[in-house]
Amino acid sequence: MSSARQNRHIARLIVGAMSIDGYLSKNEQKKVAAALEKLHMSELIADVGAAIEDDQGDFNMFDECRELLESLGSDASELASPIFRLITSVVASDRFVSSQEASYLSALARRLKLESKDSKAIFKQVMIECRGRLEVSSEQVDEFIHPHLKELLSFEGAKDLVGELDEDSLEEMLYEAQEALASGCDYDADDVAKSLAVLGLDGSASLQDAENVWRETIDTLNLPKMAGMGETFVTAAINRITTINDAYKKILYVHEHLDQQKKASTDAKRLEKQIERNAEPSTRDAIAGDLEDKVTGVGVTSSPSYEDAVPKE
């Protein structure tokens, strides 16, 4: 599949997808390149660059897909799915799929002649793998206007992915620090997810939300007041408090662990830069010497000896 011609078509389809929301900025171009490297498709980066430079505003998805399928020949039906997965993965690499991007992918799936169940399964899997978010759910799409888009977004759990996550959400924190979490931490992402479920929260919750639930539980289940209600009620309250307390402690522990890892990483990078700066030859002495030579006629690096400084008789 990796012929130059096919790569050019795929690259133009990627650029079409990434620019559907507007102009593809330099920063977004870098993100596309990084996404392709992560997907082990570095061979397409140059083609994407060429597609960006050659873009005349006359991109036509129908023509690109038709020519791509023709170039694939008898392998078209087999390779359509991995091509759709690749482009979907690039679109979702920033972990947010807009309504326009989703519409593009819906149209792309049809142009590549994919069955709706196959394109939906691929889209769902990509969203799970990248922990992505959606701008709209199928419930927000008019079936008569966009029937294929509605079908693409109708996978189980899609409505829970609608809306961007706050930067301080626990889910976002876990995603950004997966490697740090795996290093020296007693709990993993599954433990945090279970603890959030115990607290009645989802991944969009913040540490403050978890603390609020914990405090409300302690305040509501007032053990001294429940003492007069009998042992059964007191025991149930203690068990409930213990469960909530353990869940909150796990979340707090993970949060503190990740915060320490982040600080350690920042300090390490700062130290590394300082070492690099110290290793570089300093131009300060040379500049000082030139300046003093111009002002006094005597350079710092070529100071006169004692004998030269003493006036001769």
C-alpha positions as CSV (number, residue, x, y, z in Angstrom):
1,M,0.0,0.0,0.0
2,S,2.9,2.3,0.6
3,S,3.4,3.5,-3.0
4,A,4.1,7.2,-3.5
5,R,0.8,7.7,-5.3
6,Q,-1.2,6.2,-2.5
7,N,0.7,8.0,0.2
8,R,-0.1,11.3,-1.6
9,H,-3.8,10.6,-1.5
10,I,-3.8,9.6,2.1
11,A,-1.7,12.7,3.0
12,R,-4.3,14.9,1.3
13,L,-7.1,13.2,3.1
14,I,-5.3,13.8,6.4
15,V,-4.8,17.5,5.6
16,G,-8.4,17.8,4.6
17,A,-9.5,16.3,7.9
18,M,-7.2,18.5,10.0
19,S,-8.1,21.7,8.2
20,I,-11.9,21.1,8.2
21,D,-12.2,23.4,11.2
22,G,-10.2,26.2,9.5
23,Y,-6.6,27.0,8.8
24,L,-4.0,24.4,9.7
25,S,-1.6,26.4,11.9
26,K,2.1,25.7,12.3
27,N,1.5,24.3,15.8
28,E,-1.2,22.0,14.5
29,Q,1.0,20.9,11.7
30,K,3.6,19.9,14.3
31,K,0.9,17.9,16.1
32,V,0.0,16.1,12.9
33,A,3.7,15.1,12.4
34,A,4.0,14.0,16.0
35,A,0.8,11.9,15.7
36,L,2.1,10.2,12.6
37,E,5.4,9.4,14.4
38,K,3.5,7.9,17.3
39,L,1.4,5.8,14.9
40,H,4.7,4.6,13.2
41,M,3.7,6.2,10.0
42,S,6.6,8.7,9.7
43,E,6.8,7.9,6.0
44,L,3.7,10.0,5.5
45,I,5.1,13.2,7.2
46,A,6.8,14.4,4.1
47,D,3.7,13.8,2.0
48,V,1.6,15.7,4.5
49,G,4.0,18.6,4.3
50,A,3.8,18.6,0.5
51,A,0.0,18.4,0.7
52,I,-0.1,21.5,2.9
53,E,2.2,23.4,0.6
54,D,0.2,22.4,-2.5
55,D,-3.2,23.1,-1.0
56,Q,-5.0,25.5,-3.4
57,G,-8.3,25.4,-1.6
58,D,-9.8,23.0,-4.1
59,F,-9.7,19.8,-2.0
60,N,-12.3,17.3,-3.0
61,M,-12.7,14.3,-0.7
62,F,-14.8,12.3,-3.2
63,D,-12.1,12.6,-5.9
64,E,-9.3,11.7,-3.5
65,C,-11.1,8.6,-2.2
66,R,-12.1,7.5,-5.6
67,E,-8.5,7.8,-6.9
68,L,-7.1,6.1,-3.8
69,L,-9.4,3.1,-4.1
70,E,-8.6,2.8,-7.8
71,S,-4.9,2.8,-7.0
72,L,-5.4,0.1,-4.4
73,G,-7.2,-2.1,-6.9
74,S,-8.3,-5.5,-5.5
75,D,-6.8,-4.7,-2.1
76,A,-9.2,-1.7,-1.7
77,S,-11.8,-3.5,0.5
78,E,-9.1,-4.9,2.8
79,L,-7.1,-1.7,3.2
80,A,-10.0,0.8,3.5
81,S,-10.4,0.0,7.3
82,P,-6.7,0.6,8.3
83,I,-6.7,3.8,6.2
84,F,-9.8,5.0,8.0
85,R,-8.3,4.0,11.3
86,L,-5.1,5.9,10.5
87,I,-6.9,9.2,9.6
88,T,-9.3,8.9,12.5
89,S,-6.3,8.4,14.9
90,V,-4.7,11.6,13.5
91,V,-7.9,13.5,13.9
92,A,-8.4,12.3,17.4
93,S,-4.7,12.7,18.4
94,D,-5.5,16.0,20.2
95,R,-8.1,14.0,22.2
96,F,-11.0,16.2,21.0
97,V,-13.2,15.5,17.9
98,S,-15.3,18.5,16.8
99,S,-18.6,18.1,15.1
100,Q,-17.1,19.1,11.8
101,E,-14.3,16.6,12.2
102,A,-16.8,13.9,13.0
103,S,-18.8,14.8,10.0
104,Y,-15.7,14.6,7.8
105,L,-14.9,11.1,9.2
106,S,-18.5,10.0,8.6
107,A,-18.3,11.1,5.0
108,L,-14.8,9.6,4.6
109,A,-16.1,6.2,5.8
110,R,-18.8,6.2,3.1
111,R,-16.3,7.3,0.4
112,L,-14.0,4.5,1.4
113,K,-17.1,2.2,1.1
114,L,-16.9,1.0,4.7
115,E,-19.9,-0.7,6.4
116,S,-21.3,1.6,9.1
117,K,-20.8,-1.0,11.8
118,D,-17.1,-1.2,10.8
119,S,-16.5,2.5,10.8
120,K,-18.4,2.9,14.1
121,A,-16.3,0.2,15.7
122,I,-13.1,1.7,14.5
123,F,-14.1,5.2,15.7
124,K,-15.1,3.9,19.1
125,Q,-11.9,2.0,19.5
126,V,-9.8,5.0,18.6
127,M,-11.7,7.2,21.1
128,I,-11.1,4.7,23.8
129,E,-7.4,4.3,23.0
130,C,-6.7,8.0,23.0
131,R,-9.2,8.8,25.8
132,G,-10.7,11.3,23.5
133,R,-13.7,13.6,23.9
134,L,-16.6,14.6,21.5
135,E,-18.1,17.9,20.8
136,V,-21.5,16.4,20.1
137,S,-23.3,13.1,20.8
138,S,-25.6,11.2,18.5
139,E,-28.6,12.6,20.5
140,Q,-27.7,16.1,19.3
141,V,-27.5,15.2,15.6
142,D,-30.6,15.4,13.4
143,E,-31.1,12.0,11.8
144,F,-32.8,13.4,8.7
145,I,-30.0,15.9,8.0
146,H,-27.0,13.8,9.1
147,P,-28.0,10.2,9.3
148,H,-24.5,8.8,8.8
149,L,-23.0,11.1,11.4
150,K,-25.6,10.1,13.8
151,E,-24.8,6.5,13.2
152,L,-21.1,7.0,13.7
153,L,-21.6,8.7,17.0
154,S,-24.1,6.2,18.3
155,F,-21.7,3.8,19.9
156,E,-22.2,2.7,23.5
157,G,-20.8,5.2,26.0
158,A,-20.5,8.1,23.4
159,K,-22.7,10.4,25.4
160,D,-20.3,10.2,28.3
161,L,-17.5,11.6,26.2
162,V,-19.2,14.8,25.2
163,G,-17.5,18.0,26.3
164,E,-13.9,18.9,27.0
165,L,-12.2,17.9,30.3
166,D,-10.9,20.6,32.6
167,E,-7.2,20.6,33.0
168,D,-7.5,19.9,36.7
169,S,-9.8,16.9,36.3
170,L,-8.5,13.6,37.7
171,E,-8.9,11.9,34.3
172,E,-6.8,14.5,32.6
173,M,-4.2,14.3,35.3
174,L,-4.0,10.6,35.0
175,Y,-3.6,10.7,31.2
176,E,-0.9,13.3,31.3
177,A,1.1,11.3,33.8
178,Q,0.6,7.6,33.0
179,E,4.4,6.9,33.0
180,A,4.9,8.7,36.3
181,L,1.9,6.9,37.8
182,A,3.5,3.5,36.9
183,S,6.7,4.5,38.6
184,G,6.7,3.9,42.3
185,C,3.0,4.3,42.9
186,D,0.9,1.7,44.9
187,Y,-2.2,2.4,42.8
188,D,-3.0,2.6,39.1
189,A,-5.6,4.2,36.9
190,D,-8.1,1.4,37.5
191,D,-7.8,1.9,41.3
192,V,-8.6,5.6,40.8
193,A,-11.6,4.8,38.5
194,K,-13.0,2.4,41.1
195,S,-12.5,5.0,43.9
196,L,-14.2,7.7,41.8
197,A,-17.1,5.2,41.3
198,V,-17.4,4.7,45.1
199,L,-17.6,8.5,45.5
200,G,-20.2,8.8,42.7
201,L,-17.9,10.8,40.5
202,D,-16.6,10.4,36.9
203,G,-13.3,11.2,35.3
204,S,-14.2,14.9,34.8
205,A,-14.2,15.4,38.6
206,S,-11.4,17.3,40.3
207,L,-9.6,16.5,43.5
208,Q,-11.8,19.2,45.2
209,D,-14.9,17.3,44.1
210,A,-13.6,14.2,45.7
211,E,-12.8,16.0,48.9
212,N,-16.3,17.6,49.0
213,V,-18.0,14.1,48.8
214,W,-15.7,12.8,51.5
215,R,-16.5,15.8,53.8
216,E,-20.2,15.6,53.1
217,T,-20.2,11.9,54.0
218,I,-18.4,12.5,57.3
219,D,-20.8,15.3,58.2
220,T,-24.0,13.5,57.2
221,L,-23.2,10.2,58.9
222,N,-22.9,11.7,62.4
223,L,-21.9,8.7,64.5
224,P,-22.6,10.3,67.9
225,K,-26.2,11.1,66.8
226,M,-26.7,7.7,65.3
227,A,-25.5,5.9,68.4
228,G,-29.0,6.0,69.9
229,M,-30.4,4.3,66.7
230,G,-28.9,1.0,67.5
231,E,-25.8,-1.1,66.6
232,T,-27.1,-2.0,63.1
233,F,-27.2,1.7,62.0
234,V,-23.9,2.6,63.6
235,T,-22.2,-0.4,62.0
236,A,-23.6,0.5,58.6
237,A,-22.5,4.1,59.0
238,I,-19.0,3.1,60.0
239,N,-18.7,0.8,57.0
240,R,-19.9,3.5,54.7
241,I,-17.4,6.0,56.2
242,T,-14.6,3.5,55.9
243,T,-15.4,2.8,52.2
244,I,-15.6,6.5,51.4
245,N,-12.5,7.3,53.4
246,D,-10.4,4.6,51.7
247,A,-11.5,5.8,48.2
248,Y,-10.7,9.4,48.9
249,K,-7.3,8.4,50.4
250,K,-6.4,6.5,47.3
251,I,-7.2,9.5,45.1
252,L,-5.4,11.8,47.3
253,Y,-2.3,9.5,47.4
254,V,-2.2,9.3,43.6
255,H,-2.6,13.0,43.2
256,E,0.2,13.7,45.6
257,H,2.4,11.1,43.9
258,L,1.8,12.6,40.4
259,D,2.4,16.1,41.8
260,Q,5.8,15.0,43.2
261,Q,6.7,13.3,40.0
262,K,5.9,16.5,38.1
263,K,8.0,18.6,40.4
264,A,10.9,16.2,40.1
265,S,10.7,16.2,36.3
266,T,10.6,20.0,36.3
267,D,13.6,20.2,38.6
268,A,15.5,17.6,36.5
269,K,14.9,19.5,33.3
270,R,15.9,22.8,35.0
271,L,19.1,21.2,36.3
272,E,19.9,19.7,32.8
273,K,19.6,23.1,31.2
274,Q,21.8,24.6,33.8
275,I,24.5,21.9,33.2
276,E,24.3,22.5,29.5
277,R,24.7,26.3,30.0
278,N,27.7,25.8,32.3
279,A,29.3,23.5,29.8
280,E,29.2,26.1,27.1
281,P,32.2,28.4,26.7
282,S,31.4,31.8,28.2
283,T,31.9,34.9,26.0
284,R,31.8,37.2,29.0
285,D,35.6,37.5,29.5
286,A,36.1,38.1,25.8
287,I,33.5,40.9,25.7
288,A,34.8,42.4,28.9
289,G,38.3,42.4,27.5
290,D,37.3,44.1,24.3
291,L,35.3,46.7,26.2
292,E,38.1,47.5,28.6
293,D,40.6,47.7,25.8
294,K,38.5,50.3,24.0
295,V,38.0,52.4,27.2
296,T,41.5,52.1,28.7
297,G,43.7,50.8,26.0
298,V,44.5,47.8,28.2
299,G,42.7,44.5,27.7
300,V,41.7,42.2,30.6
301,T,43.1,39.2,28.8
302,S,46.4,40.8,28.1
303,S,47.1,42.7,31.4
304,P,50.7,44.2,31.5
305,S,53.2,42.6,33.8
306,Y,54.6,44.3,36.9
307,E,57.8,45.3,35.1
308,D,55.8,46.8,32.2
309,A,53.7,48.8,34.6
310,V,56.6,50.4,36.5
311,P,57.8,53.6,34.8
312,K,61.3,53.2,33.4
313,E,64.0,55.7,34.4
